[in-house]
Amino acid sequence: MRTQSSVMMFLFVVIFFVSFGTILFELTLTRIFSIILWYDYAFMAISVAFFGLGVGAITVYISRSKKKIAVKDEEFINFNTSRILQSAVSFAISLPVFLSIIVFVIPPNINFIYLFYLASSIPFYFAGMTLAFIYIGMPKEISKLYFVDLAGAAIATLVLDPFMQKLGAESTLLSLSVIISAISAAAYLTLRKSWNRGKKPQNEQLKLGTKTNLYVIAVLAITTMITLANISSVNTILSVQPGENKGLHKILADPSFKLLATVWNSFSRIDVSQNASIDLKKDRDLAGIQIDADAWTTVQRWNGSVSDLQWIKWQTDFLPYEIAGNRTINNTLIVGSGGGGDVLMALAGGSKKVTAVEINPSIVSEVKKFGKLAGNLYERKDVDLYIDDGRRFISSTHSKYDVIFIRLVDSWAAQLAGGYALSENYLYTVEAFQQYLRHLDQNNGLLSMVRWNIELPRLMPLLIPGKRTDDIARQIVVIEDCGQRCSEDKALSRVLVLVKNSPFSNSELNLIKNKVAQNSAKFIAMAGQNVESPYRSLLYTDISDENFGQESLLTTDDVLVSQNWQRPNSGLKLPTDDSPFYFAKEPVPKQMITLLGTILILSAVLTAILIYYSRINKIQKNGHIRFHILFVILIGLGFIFLEITFIQKFLLLLGTPILALTVILFSILLSTGIGSYLSGRLFAKDPFKAIAVSIPILVGIVVIYYIFLQEIIYSNIILKLPLGILLSLALLSPVGIVMGFQFPSIIRMAYTRTQAGLKEESDREKNTVITLLWGVNVIASVVGTVLTVISSMTVGFNGNLLIAAGLYLGALCSVVSIRQRQKLHIIKENI
């Protein structure tokens, strides 16, 4: 009993920290990919993780099929525990190896994207081997092991942001390597001490070979030294460099700039740079802040007096405040205040109160460090600062604003990214614009938004309410601030969009015309007086121009807009809260199709390997194993569809990506682990019943969420964050608990098939089947990550819920087929 308990404790400790490290590495990898590559490749960290885990499991599967391993206590523990320790320590050392490869070997260029994916899969490979060895070690305890596995993953989500802020991405991974290697070695030494106590025969002693001992000691020493050196050095030894196409790469290569600070958190990296020869008394720009190495915001020098802001007034973007004239601007809302330039503009325009909403706390912290040089901007009494998502903030407030100002929030980085990563926000959806207009003051309220001209085909339809009238045209002004580049057809320039809650007056239009002429800009739409033909059908109910037909088609790179403003000819639908892909240029991006093809090819290769070794092990003689495989494929796909969909949908309720990611992943992983544990306690003797009961409950919950979840989120978005967190936990935990029943139950069914009267299998074959099922489940999850993104863009998040429900129902059908085949086999045996 004591021996069994010691072995279980060893397995629990190792699986907890390996799972902890796996999730922490996966989430950190999304940040690293965003620096070296682009946002749209960051989500591939999920696929890379599952791919590496799957290959690791397959490696164990192959090694088990080639070598017969005894299952006596002493022989098993000596073999399997040593393999667990070796693979866990290999996982630890692979983290600094991965960092070294991406820093010193692979150029930071998107052309080498597959090399980055290959390098990042190495740690996941060893993690997969470790988990596979653990699962085949104690298959009867799969429910407990799976619970500890997911609990470790859940805890990782809680510590991600503190680790990133304190240590940065590089030192987080290095510290992780020390933690895993040290705790794994300590857990093994504890097991060996407990096991060897009182045992006299030398052949029954638990021991490691000399090479393994040296390997563990070397890894622990190397990881510790590298971590301490990296943390203590002024210029970190292993530092992730920005991609060659990133703006920060050019800044770092320019000797006229110096880097003041680099700050990480769980959803971005902030770099603060400054002109090396800056004159703090004369130069207006104090510093530039780069978000994820490219998106840019500036910290301006200001003495705190409005008279020191006259230089701002010449800008075209100042028009919202000029239009106000002698009217008092009581309250201005700035969404994405960043370095504070938009706040300065509002103060220069005479706003009595400025409400600044910034999602990234690191940006605000860096701006505050400039103190009086920046006028202590975020500490002024007439500036109310909120760290929150702009959409969540405006949806949760009852305040009305004279001006709502949104300038280039997320635009440049997301535009370059292609905009189809699951990091889309909800600022640019149909529902968002309805919220903006409802929060304008009834008397001359004005929405002002600055975007890029190439986005106009996507932006213009969002400005129009559901029911059009000719008055709408007189309430919209769109100005392309192109300057000397107006004659260039493909020049990238900013666009100022003004939407008023009442028609513009003649005096306001004259003021706008003068400003446009002064800054050499041009009109796209001029409040009913002049509208470029591609957009006339959006603003007018009656088009009398006989030549309007073909002119109504606007081609901007990959985007084609027609008179049917509800649905562009390219197949792109309007971005909504259910599918908020505003930056998408095509229904399904070509890169995504290529990515899916690559993943399908890799999955096919891995599947072929599994089939080959299944035949070697003669597993195909038991025909119902095919239904076991089908079951784990379907639940792997279904789990990913639900997890990624919930992450995106709950962003609107929780606001900041840090909080949303932490709460959602923690809730799903921990509750799934609890479900796994409960399945073993409640249905220990009948795992089929655990599946037959849990899947209908899960499908019922998902269908209810399909109908009501969006309204629940809308109606509770006004909740304070602590209550929002509790609501999220309450909504996600039931789903997670019932999702946790399926995988351990199918493993127990595969392991205990003899109870149905089937021919008894060897322990070796049972363990091989368990590894096979886990590997197939992981491979299915690889494909699921890409399919979920594609599905989100085509059918939306609510559609994903129905797809997930269908996948789980398919899984239920497959397990019912397994049970029916077992019964038929019993009948044949009796006959």
Buried (B, 14 or more C-beta within 10 A) or exposed (E): EEBEEBBBBBBBBBBBBBBBBBBBBBBBBBBBBBBBBBBBBBBBBBBBBBBBBBBBBBBBBBBBBEEEBEBEEBEBBBBBBBBBBBBBBBBBBBBBEBBBBBBEEBEBBBEBBEBBBBBBBBBBBBBBBBBBBBBBBBBEBBBBBBBBBBBBBBBBBEBBBEBBBEBBBBBBBBBBBBBBBBBBBEBBBBBBEBBEEEEEEEEBEBEBEEEBEEBBEEBBEBBBEBBBEBBEEEEBBBBBBBBBBBBBBEBBEEEEBBBBBBBBBBBBBBBBBBBEEBEEEEEEBBBBBBBBBBBBBBBBBBEEEEEBBEEBEEBBBBBBBBBBEEEEBEBBBBBBBBBBBBBBBBBBBBBEBBBBBBBBBBBBBBBBEBEEBBBBBBEBEEBBBBBBBBBBBBBBBEEBBBBBBBBBBBBBBBBBBBBBBBBBBBBBBBBBBEBBBEBBBEEBBBBBBBBBBBBBBBBBBBBBEEEBEEEBBBBBBBBBBBBEBBEEEEBEBBBBBBBBBBBBBEEBBEBBBEBBEEBEBBBBBBBBEEBBBBBBBBBBEEBEEEEBEEEBBBEBEBBBBBBEBEEBBBEBBBBBBBBBBBBBBBBBBEBBEEBBEBBBEBBEEBBEBBBEBBEEBEBEEBEBBBBBBBBBBBBBBBBBBBBBBBBBBBBBBBBBBBBBBBBBBBBBBBBBBBBBBBBBEBBEEBBBBBBBBBBBBBBEBBEEBBEEBBEBBBEBBEBEBEEBBEBBBEBBBBBBBBBBBBBBBBBBBBBBBEEBBBEEBEBBBBBBBBBBBBBBBBBBBBBBBBBBBBBBBBBBBBBBBBBBBBBBBBBBBBBBBBBEBBEEBEEEEEE
